[in-house]
Amino acid sequence: MDSLALGADLEPEPVVDEHSTVTLNVNGDPTTLTVDHRTTVLETLRESFGLTGAKKGCDHGQCGACTVLVDGRRVNSCLLLAVAQDGATITTVEGLADGEDLHPVQRAFVERDALQCGFCTPGQICSAVGMLREAADGHPSHVTEPDTAAEPDAVTGPGGPVALDADEIRERMSGNICRCGAYPRIVEAIEDVIE
């Protein structure tokens, strides 16, 4: 018989306040702050830095609205704990531009009108920037033809650049949902940057 059935007095578990100090290099500015261990990168960017480009769409890493670049790789910031990113370089949509000069992907999205409501656009743009780098670094996708990607090796890494056609772009961007259906324009904007 367990102790609850016997009416034993149970002490509640103590509430532990777990915080750590981390340094995050956000959009080129190193900042040291104290974060709760349960706080995500998304929450930290929005609440501590006031950077509201990345959005909480699903809070499960399924929609891509929270996509940012961490150390140059695209990630769903709603799934990353800020405490685990100590020393990381984080780039948000706000940090892509060089002063008043938009990043080429941002400019292409504007020129192609690759958005409607704009909710998913920051995540789409960060994902496109990360995806372009992945392809340039030779990382294949599910639809990459085996004979088109250069063979990886221990010295040069994953292989040569992967050519990006509309099918490759759609596959690589499939983790970012646009509820308005701006997909054709998004693909066109990314194609413009490639050319």
ChimeraX attribute file (.defattr): number of C-alpha atoms within 10 A of each C-alpha:
attribute: neighborCount
match mode: 1-to-1
recipient: residues
	/A:1	5
	/A:2	7
	/A:3	9
	/A:4	9
	/A:5	7
	/A:6	8
	/A:7	8
	/A:8	9
	/A:9	8
	/A:10	8
	/A:11	6
	/A:12	6
	/A:13	6
	/A:14	6
	/A:15	6
	/A:16	6
	/A:17	8
	/A:18	9
	/A:19	13
	/A:20	14
	/A:21	13
	/A:22	18
	/A:23	18
	/A:24	23
	/A:25	19
	/A:26	21
	/A:27	16
	/A:28	11
	/A:29	12
	/A:30	14
	/A:31	12
	/A:32	13
	/A:33	13
	/A:34	13
	/A:35	19
	/A:36	15
	/A:37	15
	/A:38	13
	/A:39	16
	/A:40	19
	/A:41	26
	/A:42	26
	/A:43	23
	/A:44	21
	/A:45	20
	/A:46	15
	/A:47	11
	/A:48	13
	/A:49	11
	/A:50	10
	/A:51	18
	/A:52	17
	/A:53	22
	/A:54	28
	/A:55	23
	/A:56	22
	/A:57	16
	/A:58	12
	/A:59	16
	/A:60	12
	/A:61	19
	/A:62	15
	/A:63	22
	/A:64	32
	/A:65	30
	/A:66	33
	/A:67	34
	/A:68	30
	/A:69	24
	/A:70	20
	/A:71	14
	/A:72	16
	/A:73	18
	/A:74	23
	/A:75	21
	/A:76	26
	/A:77	29
	/A:78	27
	/A:79	15
	/A:80	17
	/A:81	19
	/A:82	26
	/A:83	23
	/A:84	13
	/A:85	18
	/A:86	15
	/A:87	16
	/A:88	18
	/A:89	19
	/A:90	25
	/A:91	21
	/A:92	23
	/A:93	24
	/A:94	16
	/A:95	17
	/A:96	19
	/A:97	16
	/A:98	9
	/A:99	8
	/A:100	6
	/A:101	10
	/A:102	15
	/A:103	18
	/A:104	18
	/A:105	24
	/A:106	24
	/A:107	16
	/A:108	21
	/A:109	23
	/A:110	13
	/A:111	12
	/A:112	16
	/A:113	14
	/A:114	23
	/A:115	19
	/A:116	13
	/A:117	10
	/A:118	14
	/A:119	18
	/A:120	25
	/A:121	28
	/A:122	23
	/A:123	31
	/A:124	32
	/A:125	29
	/A:126	29
	/A:127	28
	/A:128	25
	/A:129	24
	/A:130	22
	/A:131	20
	/A:132	20
	/A:133	16
	/A:134	20
	/A:135	22
	/A:136	16
	/A:137	16
	/A:138	21
	/A:139	19
	/A:140	23
	/A:141	16
	/A:142	9
	/A:143	12
	/A:144	17
	/A:145	12
	/A:146	11
	/A:147	7
	/A:148	12
	/A:149	19
	/A:150	15
	/A:151	13
	/A:152	13
	/A:153	9
	/A:154	7
	/A:155	7
	/A:156	11
	/A:157	12
	/A:158	18
	/A:159	19
	/A:160	18
	/A:161	18
	/A:162	21
	/A:163	16
	/A:164	18
	/A:165	13
	/A:166	13
	/A:167	12
	/A:168	20
	/A:169	22
	/A:170	17
	/A:171	13
	/A:172	22
	/A:173	20
	/A:174	16
	/A:175	18
	/A:176	24
	/A:177	19
	/A:178	22
	/A:179	12
	/A:180	12
	/A:181	12
	/A:182	17
	/A:183	18
	/A:184	12
	/A:185	17
	/A:186	26
	/A:187	21
	/A:188	18
	/A:189	24
	/A:190	26
	/A:191	16
	/A:192	16
	/A:193	17
	/A:194	13
	/A:195	5
